[in-house]
């Protein structure tokens, strides 16, 4: 583990004892899992005092057989060091939900909409949480592992007789 990674982990443990659990460290990149009940507090600190002012990506993972089933993955960047931090947020529920971070990192806006559309994860407080990739009338969430792949009828109108 690099000195920069060790320093970041020490700062997180000092400020948020028991909130972050170290998952891995790859060079200067630190991967942590965060307690969902403290996520917004931690996110605000990370974006300001922590120096991670840029959310480069937000994605989701469906672990189907695990509890909690879903995990949201936030990739944060501190350009002044430079350093990257991956934060994993376990979520569950029906529907699975967590607080939106669009007020903290505006780049989360479209990323959260995509996770909502593809996985059905609700981001509480999102300013415009609606589908972004699939049509509004689409049923289901295509990236869930229990989604029926190959069961969607597809019409190729240019191949249909009489069209």
C-alpha positions, -999 to +999 in steps of 0.1 A: +000+000+000+013+034-009+019+062+016-009+083-001-033+054+003-024+048+039-028+085+047-063+085+031-074+054+050-061+070+083-081+102+075-113+082+068-109+061+100-102+092+121-132+112+108-156+083+103-148+055+127-167+024+117-183+040+086-158+029+060-144-006+056-113-011+035-120-034+006-087-032-013-059-009-022-043-009-056-013+014-057-027+048-049-063+038-056-083+030-024-115+009-025-138+012+005-173+001+014-194+027+033-222+024+058-254+035+039-268+053+069-239+077+069-233+080+031-245+116+026-225+129+056-194+111+043-200+122+007-202+159+017-169+155+036-152+137+008-162+163-018-150+192+003-124+185+031-115+152+016-105+168-017-126+144-039-145+171-057-150+151-089-174+121-094-160+105-125-184+076-126-213+060-108-224+025-116-243-004-100-239-041-096-266-067-091-253-095-069-286-115-072-278-141-045-261-117-020-277-096+007-279-068+002-284-075-035-273-043-051-241-022-048-236+013-061-200+021-070-188+057-069-155+065-085-141+098-071-110+118-081-089+142-061-070+162-088-047+180-063-029+148-052-038+131-077-057+102-062-087+081-069-112+066-044-138+039-052-167+039-027-191+009-027-225+015-012-246-016-005-283-011-011-314-032-008-352-029-005-381-031-028-373-010-047-337-006-037-329+030-027-303+054-015-300+091-012-291+111-044-257+128-045-265+152-073-264+182-049-228+172-039-215+160-073-236+174-102-222+147-125-242+122-106-274+134-123-273+113-155-254+084-138-281+080-112-308+081-139-290+054-158-287+032-126-324+038-120-333+029-156-311-002-159-313-016-123-344+000-107-324+017-079-343+047-066-322+078-057-341+097-031-341+134-037-330+132-073-343+163-092-355+144-123-354+106-117-369+091-149-357+068-176-328+079-197-320+050-220-351+029-223-385+042-235-409+054-208-433+025-213-405-001-210-412-027-183-384-039-161-348-031-157-325-048-183-293-050-163-308-069-134-296-105-133-332-118-131-343-099-162-356-123-188-330-119-216-343-130-250-379-128-240-385-093-255-402-095-289-384-075-315-399-063-347-378-056-377-403-036-398-381-035-429-382-073-430-420-076-425-441-084-456-462-055-468-442-027-451 
